[in-house]
């Protein structure tokens, strides 16, 4: 149960990060890429477990890390 709560919290935080990027004047394309990656991961996790899938896990890590970092770099005052 604790792991499920942490996973849902992580997804929520990532969706919030990219939602804020969509609202700002810059980075809308990057925010959409990140948002789509998170939604795809959530939707595919409903039908398939990613516990042992190397590709899906690392793709999520790279997309959220790189796109999220770029959005934060463009807006350093964001929380």
N, C-alpha and C positions, 0 to 999 in steps of 0.2 A: 504494500500500500504506500509506503514511504517513497519508493522508487517511482510509482505512478504519479504521485503528487509532485515530485521533483521534475519529472518529465513534462507534465502539463504546465508547470511554472516556467520551465525553460522555453517551451513553445510560446507561451504567452508573452514572455519577455522579448523573444525574437520578433513576434508579430508586432508588438508595441514599438520596437526599434524601427522596423520598416514602415509602420504606419506613420510615425513621426517624420520619416524621410519623405513620404509622399505628400505631406502637408507643407513642407518647406519649399523655398523658391528654387533650390538646386537639388540635384540628385534624384529626381523623380524616376528616371530610368533605372538607376541602381536600386532604388527602393522597391521597384516592381520586380526586379530579378530576385532580390532577397525574399520578398513576400511570396512569390510563386514557389521558391525553393522550400520555404517553411510549410506552405499549404500542401505541396506535393508530398513532403515527408509525413505530414499528419495523415493525409488521405491514404497513402500507401501503407502506413503502419496499422491502419484499421484492418487491412486485408492480409498483410504479410509482416512477419517479425523481422526486424533488422538486426537482431542480436548477433548473427553470424555473417552478415552481408558486408563485405569489405568496401565495395564500391559505393553503395548508398550512404553509408556512414561517413566516409571521408569526403564524398561530394558535398554532403550537408555541411560538414565542418569547414571545408574550404570556401564554399559559397557564402555562408553566414559570416565567417571570419573576414574574408576579403571585402565583401560588399558592406558589411557592418562597419569595418574599419574605415573604408572610404567615406561612408556617410558621416561618421564621427569626425573624420579629418576635415570634411567640408563645413561642419558645424561644431566647432570645439566648445561652444557654450552650452550645448545640449547636455542634459543630465545623463 
